Amino acid sequence: MIVVDTYLGEQFPDHCSTQEFMRNAGKSLLADGVIVVNWLSENTQKRDNLLKIIKSIIGPVWQLPGLKSRNVLYFASTRKITRPAIISTATKIQAEIPFENSLRQLVQRLQNIS
């Protein structure tokens, strides 16, 4: 998993939303790897451009909006994955991951935005 959480205050650095950055991140992913981008900005044009780049280089994008924050986590993988597969995996591993909330309920909130 590669996590991109690079805010400087409330600004997402421009160089982290380029095709070159995402290509390099994609090259670093294992076959079953996932890239996660934390998004906080209200700049919809910049967000839409970033999502377009992620989709074209990595693959379909899923989003998980924060419940108590403005943050949105965007997930992408080169592997084609479905909501039932994500929920099934979360159900299998939730006992192994100490997490305050149900991992299964968390992943049920994921939305595919492809």
Helices and strands as residue ranges (DSSP letters): E 2-4, G 14-17, H 19-28, E 34-39, H 44-57, E 61-65, E 72-77, H 83-93, H 103-108, E 111-112
